Amino acid sequence: VVKDGATVTVHYVGALWKDGKVFDSSWTRGAPATFPTTGVVAGFGKAMVGQTVGSQVVAVIPPAEGYGPDGNQTDPSTPDQISGTDTMVFVIDILAVS
């Protein structure tokens, strides 16, 4: 079972609710990602807590549990920007927890 603050290894894809545009995918990169549940946007971490290894989770993350009012607009020239009003949708496969 994934506990708050645990380190997880997952495969995931993230898309914008408004248009379905994929902005990130570990599957596309060809390798799973490993991070603590507290090291990602709040909604992503919360979606995993209480789930078990082997689960597939679909998480709809409102802006307040995502990047907040400023979004992730650190570099306007980057095409994969998420605004402060964007709802994100993730499909997450939980592969391991430690």
Backbone as ProteinMPNN parsed JSONL, in Angstrom:
{"seq_chain_A": "VVKDGATVTVHYVGALWKDGKVFDSSWTRGAPATFPTTGVVAGFGKAMVGQTVGSQVVAVIPPAEGYGPDGNQTDPSTPDQISGTDTMVFVIDILAVS", "coords_chain_A": {"N_chain_A": [[0.844, -1.187, 0.0], [0.547, 2.208, -0.837], [1.884, 4.761, 1.035], [1.582, 8.084, 2.433], [4.227, 10.14, 1.503], [5.828, 8.035, 0.782], [8.182, 6.464, -1.46], [7.628, 5.98, -4.824], [7.503, 3.948, -7.777], [6.482, 4.469, -10.972], [4.57, 4.228, -14.024], [3.241, 6.616, -16.207], [0.857, 8.839, -17.772], [0.123, 12.154, -18.622], [-2.431, 14.474, -19.313], [-4.128, 17.374, -20.639], [-7.28, 18.394, -19.487], [-8.951, 20.099, -20.974], [-8.375, 19.816, -23.726], [-7.243, 17.371, -24.203], [-4.558, 17.19, -24.772], [-1.484, 15.636, -24.503], [0.949, 16.176, -22.096], [3.018, 15.058, -20.72], [4.705, 11.935, -20.401], [5.75, 8.95, -19.105], [5.817, 6.548, -20.4], [6.274, 7.27, -23.07], [8.862, 8.232, -22.839], [10.09, 5.864, -22.312], [10.835, 4.737, -19.904], [10.101, 3.992, -16.492], [9.142, 6.293, -13.835], [10.551, 7.421, -10.748], [9.819, 8.652, -7.574], [9.128, 10.537, -4.53], [5.846, 10.573, -3.014], [5.331, 13.06, -2.094], [6.79, 14.675, -3.7], [5.685, 15.63, -6.012], [3.019, 17.363, -7.821], [0.29, 18.186, -5.643], [-2.236, 16.849, -6.092], [-1.526, 14.649, -7.688], [0.148, 13.16, -6.011], [-1.685, 12.63, -3.895], [-3.522, 11.018, -5.247], [-2.259, 8.58, -5.427], [-1.803, 7.695, -2.823], [-2.805, 5.24, -0.55], [-3.399, 3.406, -2.482], [-2.535, 0.263, -4.079], [0.43, -1.599, -5.042], [0.561, -2.447, -8.413], [-1.845, -1.411, -9.087], [-3.898, 0.541, -11.301], [-4.462, 3.887, -11.7], [-6.736, 6.497, -12.282], [-6.563, 9.87, -12.324], [-8.104, 12.928, -11.828], [-7.138, 16.12, -11.748], [-7.697, 19.101, -10.241], [-6.961, 22.619, -10.842], [-6.16, 23.844, -8.364], [-4.979, 21.745, -6.965], [-2.961, 21.181, -8.559], [-0.713, 22.946, -10.358], [-1.335, 25.353, -9.234], [-2.276, 28.911, -9.086], [-0.389, 30.177, -10.778], [0.404, 28.297, -12.61], [2.666, 26.241, -14.534], [4.324, 27.976, -15.854], [7.109, 28.598, -16.466], [8.842, 28.976, -18.603], [8.036, 30.65, -21.308], [8.522, 29.895, -23.95], [8.41, 27.193, -24.055], [6.518, 24.539, -25.275], [4.819, 22.828, -23.808], [3.164, 23.959, -21.7], [1.363, 24.483, -18.672], [-1.415, 26.068, -17.582], [-2.562, 28.215, -14.886], [-5.233, 27.67, -14.676], [-5.741, 25.218, -15.682], [-7.078, 21.948, -15.708], [-5.796, 18.796, -14.99], [-5.365, 15.45, -16.228], [-4.431, 12.273, -15.27], [-3.194, 9.019, -15.998], [-2.08, 6.45, -14.109], [0.167, 3.883, -13.502], [0.99, 1.953, -10.849], [3.983, 0.683, -10.007], [5.913, -0.043, -8.079], [6.724, 0.352, -4.571], [8.422, 1.996, -1.914]], "CA_chain_A": [[0.0, 0.0, 0.0], [1.301, 3.459, -0.915], [1.655, 5.678, 2.154], [1.991, 9.46, 2.178], [5.666, 10.321, 1.634], [6.543, 6.874, 0.255], [8.772, 6.578, -2.788], [6.938, 5.098, -5.762], [7.939, 3.828, -9.162], [5.242, 4.458, -11.749], [4.456, 4.678, -15.406], [2.097, 7.528, -16.223], [0.659, 9.803, -18.851], [-0.651, 13.309, -18.173], [-3.042, 15.235, -20.402], [-4.991, 18.473, -20.225], [-8.713, 18.103, -19.592], [-9.627, 20.949, -21.958], [-8.189, 19.422, -25.117], [-6.652, 16.039, -24.295], [-3.149, 17.26, -25.171], [-0.549, 14.982, -23.59], [2.075, 17.047, -21.773], [4.107, 14.276, -20.133], [4.445, 10.5, -20.411], [6.914, 8.093, -18.863], [5.806, 5.516, -21.43], [6.919, 7.841, -24.251], [10.303, 8.287, -22.556], [10.591, 4.491, -22.311], [11.31, 4.315, -18.58], [9.249, 4.467, -15.398], [9.655, 7.386, -12.998], [10.584, 7.136, -9.317], [9.807, 9.886, -6.79], [8.249, 10.46, -3.353], [4.503, 11.106, -3.26], [5.357, 14.475, -1.728], [7.673, 15.369, -4.633], [4.928, 15.951, -7.223], [1.882, 18.222, -7.47], [-0.49, 17.588, -4.56], [-3.259, 15.926, -6.571], [-0.874, 13.435, -8.195], [0.545, 12.407, -4.823], [-2.896, 12.165, -3.199], [-4.163, 9.965, -6.027], [-1.558, 7.31, -5.22], [-1.841, 7.285, -1.418], [-3.855, 4.271, -0.257], [-3.476, 2.428, -3.567], [-1.581, -0.835, -3.95], [1.289, -1.901, -6.186], [-0.191, -3.159, -9.435], [-3.052, -0.655, -9.402], [-3.904, 1.612, -12.291], [-5.258, 4.97, -11.13], [-7.06, 7.637, -13.13], [-6.683, 11.024, -11.429], [-8.479, 14.223, -12.402], [-6.52, 17.047, -10.796], [-8.085, 20.493, -10.47], [-5.83, 23.548, -10.772], [-5.717, 24.101, -6.991], [-4.141, 20.633, -6.523], [-1.95, 21.021, -9.596], [0.357, 23.941, -10.303], [-1.788, 26.579, -8.592], [-2.698, 30.029, -9.945], [0.636, 30.579, -11.737], [0.712, 27.225, -13.545], [4.098, 25.926, -14.607], [4.745, 28.866, -16.926], [8.466, 29.087, -16.197], [9.505, 29.337, -19.852], [6.974, 30.82, -22.297], [8.835, 29.286, -25.237], [8.18, 25.758, -23.95], [5.155, 24.289, -25.742], [4.019, 22.037, -22.877], [2.848, 24.777, -20.538], [0.106, 24.229, -17.984], [-1.798, 27.344, -16.983], [-3.127, 28.179, -13.549], [-6.639, 27.267, -14.728], [-5.846, 23.919, -16.353], [-7.299, 20.686, -15.012], [-4.969, 17.745, -15.574], [-5.819, 14.074, -16.073], [-3.318, 11.318, -15.312], [-3.345, 7.578, -15.828], [-0.871, 6.081, -13.373], [0.365, 2.489, -13.131], [1.895, 1.877, -9.708], [4.838, -0.49, -10.23], [6.643, -0.425, -6.862], [6.714, 1.338, -3.494], [9.428, 1.725, -0.877]], "C_chain_A": [[0.882, 1.241, 0.0], [0.902, 4.354, 0.258], [2.137, 7.076, 1.769], [3.485, 9.599, 2.445], [6.482, 9.153, 1.123], [7.142, 7.203, -1.107], [8.113, 5.536, -3.682], [7.666, 5.055, -7.098], [6.676, 3.614, -9.973], [5.514, 4.669, -13.23], [3.219, 5.55, -15.424], [2.041, 8.297, -17.525], [-0.215, 10.914, -18.285], [-1.156, 14.084, -19.367], [-3.876, 16.368, -19.815], [-6.448, 18.098, -20.462], [-9.349, 18.839, -20.766], [-9.494, 20.468, -23.394], [-7.548, 18.046, -25.307], [-5.185, 16.018, -24.675], [-2.266, 16.629, -24.096], [0.633, 15.904, -23.368], [3.243, 16.296, -21.148], [3.725, 12.807, -20.156], [5.732, 9.731, -20.17], [6.974, 6.984, -19.905], [6.506, 6.013, -22.688], [8.432, 7.904, -24.06], [10.927, 6.898, -22.49], [11.114, 4.003, -20.975], [10.345, 4.816, -17.511], [9.935, 5.575, -14.613], [9.579, 6.962, -11.536], [10.696, 8.451, -8.569], [8.961, 9.675, -5.54], [6.878, 11.057, -3.684], [4.417, 12.58, -2.917], [6.204, 15.303, -2.685], [7.015, 15.733, -5.955], [3.782, 16.881, -6.834], [0.962, 17.456, -6.521], [-1.497, 16.545, -5.045], [-2.695, 14.611, -7.081], [-0.48, 12.556, -7.017], [-0.646, 11.819, -4.096], [-3.558, 10.998, -3.923], [-3.524, 8.602, -5.788], [-1.675, 6.785, -3.792], [-3.054, 6.385, -1.175], [-4.032, 3.214, -1.329], [-2.407, 1.351, -3.365], [-0.734, -0.981, -5.208], [0.491, -2.78, -7.142], [-1.463, -2.443, -9.839], [-2.823, 0.296, -10.563], [-4.904, 2.644, -11.788], [-5.498, 6.024, -12.199], [-7.329, 8.798, -12.182], [-7.029, 12.269, -12.228], [-8.073, 15.263, -11.372], [-6.913, 18.479, -11.131], [-6.892, 21.422, -10.301], [-5.285, 23.77, -9.358], [-4.838, 22.981, -6.442], [-3.069, 20.3, -7.56], [-0.841, 22.039, -9.397], [-0.075, 25.27, -9.695], [-2.034, 27.696, -9.588], [-1.67, 30.449, -10.991], [0.918, 29.523, -12.8], [2.189, 26.881, -13.505], [4.762, 26.761, -15.692], [6.152, 29.448, -16.702], [9.187, 29.547, -17.453], [8.448, 29.436, -20.951], [7.267, 30.188, -23.652], [8.629, 27.772, -25.223], [6.74, 25.459, -24.333], [4.259, 23.581, -24.726], [3.744, 22.787, -21.582], [1.481, 24.401, -19.976], [-0.249, 25.515, -17.258], [-2.374, 27.129, -15.584], [-4.595, 27.803, -13.517], [-6.832, 25.898, -15.368], [-6.095, 22.778, -15.37], [-6.493, 19.636, -15.755], [-5.599, 16.384, -15.315], [-4.603, 13.173, -16.222], [-3.843, 9.894, -15.262], [-2.017, 7.123, -15.262], [-0.886, 4.581, -13.109], [1.388, 2.449, -12.015], [2.675, 0.571, -9.792], [5.532, -0.976, -8.964], [6.525, 0.695, -5.836], [7.79, 0.956, -2.49], [9.335, 2.797, 0.181]], "O_chain_A": [[1.854, 1.315, 0.752], [-0.275, 4.662, 0.445], [2.989, 7.233, 0.895], [3.957, 9.21, 3.513], [7.705, 9.253, 1.032], [6.674, 8.097, -1.811], [8.05, 4.357, -3.337], [8.349, 6.002, -7.488], [5.897, 2.7, -9.704], [6.544, 5.214, -13.626], [2.245, 5.258, -14.73], [3.018, 8.395, -18.268], [-1.173, 10.653, -17.558], [-0.416, 14.329, -20.32], [-4.277, 16.327, -18.652], [-6.799, 17.552, -21.508], [-10.187, 18.279, -21.473], [-10.397, 20.684, -24.202], [-7.335, 17.608, -26.438], [-4.617, 14.945, -24.882], [-2.295, 17.034, -22.934], [1.255, 16.367, -24.325], [4.344, 16.837, -21.054], [2.561, 12.463, -19.954], [6.688, 9.846, -20.936], [8.06, 6.526, -20.26], [7.255, 5.262, -23.312], [9.194, 7.662, -24.996], [12.145, 6.757, -22.597], [11.769, 2.963, -20.911], [9.831, 5.93, -17.606], [11.146, 5.769, -14.713], [8.667, 6.24, -11.133], [11.557, 9.275, -8.878], [8.162, 8.74, -5.486], [6.768, 11.94, -4.535], [3.525, 13.278, -3.399], [6.328, 16.514, -2.502], [7.697, 16.102, -6.911], [3.588, 17.161, -5.651], [0.868, 16.23, -6.587], [-1.595, 15.466, -4.46], [-3.324, 13.565, -6.922], [-0.739, 11.353, -7.019], [-0.63, 10.647, -3.718], [-4.094, 10.092, -3.285], [-4.188, 7.576, -5.934], [-1.65, 5.575, -3.57], [-4.179, 6.723, -1.545], [-4.737, 2.227, -1.116], [-1.485, 1.523, -2.567], [-1.123, -0.547, -6.293], [-0.169, -3.733, -6.727], [-2.098, -2.817, -10.825], [-1.716, 0.789, -10.782], [-6.051, 2.316, -11.486], [-4.583, 6.4, -12.932], [-8.218, 8.72, -11.334], [-6.337, 12.622, -13.184], [-8.598, 15.287, -10.259], [-6.518, 19.013, -12.167], [-5.904, 21.042, -9.673], [-4.072, 23.872, -9.176], [-4.03, 23.224, -5.546], [-2.371, 19.291, -7.46], [-0.119, 22.005, -8.401], [0.715, 26.212, -9.639], [-2.006, 27.469, -10.798], [-2.048, 31.031, -12.008], [1.595, 29.809, -13.787], [2.88, 27.202, -12.538], [5.672, 26.287, -16.372], [6.337, 30.664, -16.749], [10.054, 30.418, -17.382], [8.008, 28.411, -21.474], [6.341, 29.966, -24.432], [8.672, 27.136, -26.276], [5.822, 26.062, -23.776], [3.039, 23.729, -24.789], [4.058, 22.3, -20.495], [0.565, 24.046, -20.718], [0.514, 25.997, -16.422], [-2.633, 26.0, -15.167], [-5.158, 27.632, -12.436], [-7.966, 25.465, -15.574], [-5.423, 22.656, -14.346], [-6.498, 19.584, -16.985], [-6.281, 16.186, -14.309], [-3.84, 13.294, -17.18], [-4.818, 9.603, -14.568], [-0.961, 7.368, -15.846], [-1.852, 4.061, -12.549], [2.531, 2.863, -12.205], [2.104, -0.512, -9.665], [5.724, -2.178, -8.785], [6.259, 1.845, -6.187], [8.046, -0.222, -2.24], [10.09, 2.77, 1.154]]}, "name": "protein", "num_of_chains": 1, "seq": "VVKDGATVTVHYVGALWKDGKVFDSSWTRGAPATFPTTGVVAGFGKAMVGQTVGSQVVAVIPPAEGYGPDGNQTDPSTPDQISGTDTMVFVIDILAVS"}
